[in-house]
Amino acid sequence: MSDTADATSPVLDITGARATIRLNRPKHLNRLQAEDLSDLVKLFDRIESDPAIRVLVLTGTGRALSAGYDLNSVAERAVSASEQQSAGSAFEVVVNRLEDLGVPTICRLNGGVYGGSTDLALACDFRIGVDTAEMFMPAARLGLHYYPSGIKRYVTRLGVDNAKKLFLTAARISAPEMLRIGYLTAMVPVEFLDEEVDKLASVLAGNAPQAMRGMKRAINEFARGELDEAAADQRHRDSMRGDEIKEGIKAFAEKRAPRF
């Protein structure tokens, strides 16, 4: 099923256990507008509320994942006489929501990724990109202090030195370098992109959803230094008596794929 009422809005497609959100302004390299932010949160809520959906793929139409957030919106706020919610804080809500989504997420990097969209991709659990992809974070060139949770994500995912290089130099880096620093999970020629994404999506869709949801939460909390140890321990204890482990052990004994 597809939601295609507005050809410029993010497009949602659901096929079996897999949901795909496609950023859809190819003439503008899928630049995100203010209205897209609330649309994305609504799509995330819809995906998370559907138990049949086991994995989300985020991608773009055309030759780029996304050129980032509309700079005109940033400029309007910069010259406004009254302080209002910044473009960065509105975008931050969306990226943090994606990072904490209950289902596992894959960013299908069909091309370049720029500005805030580098953080959007980084909030996904996995990033599979074409070997012609590139990225850059221009905050220092724009005079913008990036929002703290985005900087933290760069540091915890990529390390202090790589975060400094990307933020402070605004250097443009190629796909091999993106792979080397850990920004990409995998790099493939464009003709193998869908095959690689499909392979990983199938693995994730076939694993125990509640166990994955809980472990993803714990991993993210560990990375942020915010582990709720009691909650994580309770999830572990509950899993030892849950239906998922019963099916998993039975499937292992019967030498078949589990049916969660």
Protein Blocks (a to p, Z undefined) as FASTA:
>chain_A
ZZfkbmkbccdddehjbccdddfbfknoopacfklmmmmmmmmmmmmmmmkbmbdcddde
hjbfbecjafklmmmmmmpmbdcddfklmmmmmmmmmmmpmbdcddddfbdcehjllmmm
mmpmbdcddfkbccddfklmnopacdfklmmmmmmmnojklmmmmmmnopacdfklmmmn
omambdcdfklmmmmmmmmmmmmmmmcfklmmmmmmmmmmmmnopacfklmmmmmmmmmm
mmklmmmmmmmmnopacdZZ
